[in-house]
Amino acid sequence: MMATCHCSRCRKVGASTFVFVKKDDLKWVQGRDRVRLYEPSAPYTYGRCFCKVCGTSLGEILSEDDSFPIAANCLDDEVNLTPRFHEFVAEKPAWYDICDEAKQFARHPDPA
């Protein structure tokens, strides 16, 4: 699944569109030792991973959760998905127009 987050944190790392990956579907071939984790200050809870060599934002690729978001911009191959929803549209800058029909949420979507 793909989604776009418009919060200030995601925009600042240049990785606001994510692909959600199941932990069991991710196989590390190489490079895991080059990933670093930025631990946020409260009230933020999600850490952000990045490559220590090139600085590419990797989303939450070191997460221990069953599924997690990774930054779509770090994928080399074509991803045959489109955003299912937009979250944190309340923080979206005025200069950015959402130009698709995906659902929009002011904050995180309700998990129900």
C-alpha positions in Angstrom: 0.0 0.0 0.0 1.2 3.5 -0.7 0.2 6.7 1.1 1.4 10.3 1.3 2.0 12.2 4.6 2.0 16.0 4.5 3.4 16.5 8.1 6.3 18.9 8.4 8.7 16.1 9.5 8.0 14.0 6.4 8.3 17.0 4.1 11.6 18.0 5.6 13.2 14.7 4.8 11.9 14.8 1.2 10.1 11.5 1.7 6.5 12.1 2.2 5.2 9.3 0.0 5.6 5.9 1.6 5.1 2.3 0.6 4.0 0.1 3.4 6.0 -3.2 3.6 5.4 -6.4 5.5 8.4 -7.2 7.7 8.4 -10.8 6.4 8.5 -9.5 2.8 11.7 -7.5 3.3 14.9 -9.3 2.7 18.2 -7.5 3.4 20.8 -8.4 0.8 23.4 -5.8 1.9 23.7 -2.4 3.5 21.8 -2.8 6.7 24.9 -1.8 8.6 24.8 1.6 6.8 21.4 2.5 8.0 21.1 5.0 10.9 18.1 5.9 13.0 17.1 9.4 14.0 15.2 9.3 17.3 12.6 12.2 17.5 11.8 14.4 20.4 8.3 14.3 22.0 5.5 14.6 20.9 6.8 12.6 17.8 7.1 8.9 18.3 8.3 7.5 14.9 12.0 7.3 14.2 13.4 8.1 10.8 16.0 5.9 9.1 18.5 7.2 6.6 21.6 5.9 4.8 24.8 7.0 6.5 26.6 7.0 3.1 24.3 9.0 0.9 21.7 10.4 3.3 18.7 8.9 1.5 15.6 8.9 3.6 14.5 5.3 4.2 11.3 5.8 6.3 11.0 3.3 9.2 13.0 0.4 7.5 14.5 -0.8 10.9 11.1 -1.1 12.5 10.3 -4.3 14.4 6.6 -3.9 13.7 4.8 -6.4 11.4 4.6 -3.7 8.7 6.1 -0.3 8.3 6.5 2.5 5.8 9.6 3.0 3.7 10.2 6.0 1.5 9.0 5.4 -2.0 11.7 7.7 -3.4 14.4 5.2 -2.2 13.1 2.4 -4.4 15.0 1.8 -7.7 12.4 -0.3 -9.4 9.0 0.8 -10.5 6.3 0.5 -7.9 2.9 -0.3 -9.4 0.9 1.6 -6.8 -0.8 4.9 -6.3 -1.5 6.7 -2.9 -4.5 5.2 -1.1 -4.7 8.1 1.3 -3.2 11.4 2.3 -2.6 12.1 6.0 -1.8 15.2 8.0 -3.4 17.4 5.3 -4.0 19.9 8.1 -0.2 20.6 7.9 0.0 20.7 4.1 1.5 23.9 2.8 -0.8 26.2 0.9 1.3 26.0 -2.3 0.8 22.2 -2.6 -2.4 20.9 -4.3 -3.5 17.3 -3.8 -4.4 16.3 -7.4 -5.8 12.8 -6.9 -9.0 11.2 -5.5 -7.3 9.4 -2.6 -9.0 9.8 0.8 -7.7 12.7 2.9 -7.2 12.8 6.7 -6.4 15.9 8.9 -4.1 13.7 11.0 -3.5 9.9 11.0 -6.3 7.8 9.6 -8.6 6.2 12.1 -7.4 2.5 12.3 -10.9 1.2 12.6 
